[in-house]
Amino acid sequence: MGAQIVDCVQGFARVVAEGCAAIPLPHKFGHGHAVYALSMAKDVAALKAVSQNLMHENLAVTDGVYGVLSDLDVGAQIQALGAGGRLVRDDSLEELRWLLRELSARLR
């Protein structure tokens, strides 16, 4: 297993050295983690746990940074209100990809 990891890291380093990819900054990985974790939170306790994991002083800080919903999310959540329950999506992987693209664009 260790040799596979070394091969992977060396291969990635080669791709970066050839100019085929930019090295993502660790801070961007943190934002990706936060966006994903918050999208998976099902209640206030889960939101609070994510906020504390991000080392934010309180949930208001987390909400201020990550609380803006995409237009897609706003529409879907409003539609779910009429259905009498919380929206459950089958396309969460595609949504995650979309969220990561949006986040990446904002961080540039």
N, C-alpha and C positions, 0 to 999 in steps of 0.2 A: 504494500500500500504506500509506503514512504517513497519508493522509487517513482510511483505514478504521480505523486504530488510534485516531486522534484521535476519530472518531465513536463508536467502541466505548467509549472511556474517558469521553467526555462523556455517553453514554447510561447507563453504569453509575453515574456521579456523580448523574445525575438520579434514577435509581431509588433510590439511597441517600438522597438529599435528601428524597424523598417518603416515606421511612420504609418502603419495600417490601423492603429488604434491609439486613442488617448488614454492615459492612465486616469481612472476615476479617482477623485479625491475621497479620502475617508469620510469627510463631512457629508458628502453626497450619499454615501452608504447609510449614514445615520439618518438622513432625511428619508431615504427609501424605507428603512426599517420603521420609522415613525409613521409614515403614511400607511404602510401595510398593516402595522399593528393597530392603528386607530380604525382602519376600515374593518378589522376583524372583531373589534370590541363590541360586546353585546349589551353591556350595562355600564353604569357609572363606576362600579368597582374596577372593571377592566380598563376604563378610560383613565382612572386614577393610577392604576398600576403602570400603564404605559407612560403617563406623565412623570411618575417617580423614576421609572427606568431611564427616562431621558434627562433626569436630574433637574427637572424644572421645579421652581419654587412652589408652584401650585397648578391646578388644572386650568386656571385662567391663562397662564403663560402658554401652555400647550395649545389651548383653543385659539389664542391669538395668532400663533404661528401656523397651525395646521387646520384650523377650524373652518376655513373657507371651502364650501362644497363646490364641486364642478357643476356646470349647468345640467349635465347628465344626471348627477346625483340628486340635485334639487327636484327636477321633474319626476324622477323615479320615486323619491320619498313622498312627494305630494300625492302622486297617484296611489301609493300604498296606504295613505291615510284613509282614503275612501274604501279600501278593502278591509279596514278594521284591524290591521296588523302591521307588524314591521316587515319591511321589504326583505325578501330572501332572494338572492340572485344565484342563478346557475352559471353565470358567465364571470365569476369572480376573478379567474386568471386573466381573462381579456381585460377586465376592468383594472386589475393591478398593472398590467402593461401600459394601459392608457394613462393611469395615474403617474407612473414612473416617467413616462414621456413628458407629461405636463410639468412635473416637478423638475425634470432635467432642463426643460426650456426656461423655467423661471429662474433657475440657478445660474444660467449662462450670463 
